[in-house]
Amino acid sequence: MNKPAGALLFGLSESMSLAQQIAQESGLDISPLEERDFEDGEFKLRPLVSARDRWVFLVQTLAPSAGVPTAQRLVRLLFLIFGMRSAGAARVTAVIPYMAYARKDRRTQPRDPVTMRYLAQLIEAAGLDHLLALDVHNPAALDNAFRIPVDHLSALPTFAAHFARQVDAGALAVASPDVGGIKRAQLFREALAAATGREIDLLFIEKRRAAGTVSGGTIVGPARGRNVIVIDDLCASGGTLTRAAEALREGGAAAVHVAFTHAPSARGIEAISSDDRIASAVTTDSAGPTPRNAGGSKLTTLPVGRLFGDAIRRMLSGAPVAELLLRPPSAPR
């Protein structure tokens, strides 16, 4: 393959706010893209500049929005990848801040689908060379599903920097709302300890899910008298985080804060904001802009454009992207 002549960044219209952030932070301009919709629901996507022999970055989050559900966002991304290949792009990188279909990453009962693997096969078949993703539900499953290079970024250092400025003095603990998130909570605890210079306890809440019914609530670890930060990858309905907050307050926690990278649904934000047991919440705009006034003063939304911009600049310069997992993104450009 010839060395790419230069880099182009495209954003689909439903992800344009994220694309504009990433363009500003990466130093690239947004390249023009024709997006034509037909009356029967079909569409046409065409780059309005030559992509031949260029390194192309495509920004598309797979969180649903009004008029553009998740499945349509995915098909539009797939067609655009195919189109860039047909236009002679030397290398195509997809920037997907929120990766839908990633929660079903293994079989838990007979004939279960492994949707994460199916998604990977679709994206690879379209001709993608490289994927940039953020806090996917199970990073190990992501690595196993894809055969192309994947850089898995994380908002955990950014959350740690946020809470280092926000949490009150006193005993601190980090909690996973279920057993499956213990590794994520452990990594966040390490980042928060480095940011605060304080000792931080680790705990988790036992949770079981069967046939759509969630049960459990036993706390494993010290919660009494502590300011507890519950960390998760996403908040869809809010049920997991509000259950965790209930268990922690009943277990004697002085305050409960929650942090989740992805907010793909307004329902989850509403559940968090209306729960008096949750003192504060922080998320990112990986799913697109948070609706105005969503979450009230309780919710802080941190941008991900700087993180992805840092990653793209590093890729273009040949610097390792993995270092971004260890620290918050750089100052704004």
Protein Blocks (a to p, Z undefined) as FASTA:
>chain_A
ZZdfbdcddddfklmmmmmmmmmmnopacddddddddfkopacdddfbdfehiacddddd
fbdcehiafklmmmmmmmmmmmmmmnopabdcdddfbaghklmmccfbehiacfklmmmm
mmmmnopabdcdehifblmlmmmmpmbdcddddfklmmmmmmmmmpccdddddddfbfkl
mmmmmmmmmmmmmmnopacdddddddddeehiaedjiaedjfehpacddddfbdfkommm
mmmmmmmmmnopabdcdddfbacbfklmmmmmmmmkbmbdcddfknopcdehihijmbcc
ddfklmmmmmmmmmmnopafklmmmpccdddZZ
